[in-house]
Amino acid sequence: MRLSRSAWKRHLLVIGLYSLLALVLTYPLALHFTTHVPGDGGDDPALAWNLWWVKYALLDLGTNPFHCGYMFHPIGINLAFYTLTVLNALISVPLQGTLGLVAASNMVLLSSFVLGGYGTFLLVRHLLAEKNALYAPFMAGLVYAFSSSKLFYASLG
């Protein structure tokens, strides 16, 4: 199914609004995009390390990212039961190469808001069986993507 020009504009408007909201609700992240990650200093360094480690293990060492010989040396550690964010790390690999680790981490975070909202928008639009519906699907995406629990966890890192 091809989208009309007005449908494209509606979709771009929705994505743009979710992007703007992500920037506003994570303020002041945009001002420190390449130098800081959001959080309280607890989990945020570990989450950035996850992104770095998966890229380093796969591209530089050519090894399994679920085994790390650098921690608990010389025994190493199995990261299978650690909170290794592999999907986020794989998505961030090309971003790390172009933007750097911190900016890639922030880009993955911001895109999780935008893509979560847009995905919910598309789902609700489909469930309503109304291809021109805009308000209800947009609000559903807003509630899902920017829920207080998600913003709370983003603020913790």
Secondary structure, 3 states (H helix, E strand, C coil): CCCCHHHHHHHHHHHHHHHHHHHHHCCCHHHHCCCCCCCCCCCHHHHHHHHHHHHHHHHHHCCCCCEECCCCCCCCEEHHHCCCCHHHHHHHHHHHHHHCHHHHHHHHHHHHHHHHHHHHHHHHHHHHCCCCCCHHHHHHHHHHHCCHHHHHHHHHC
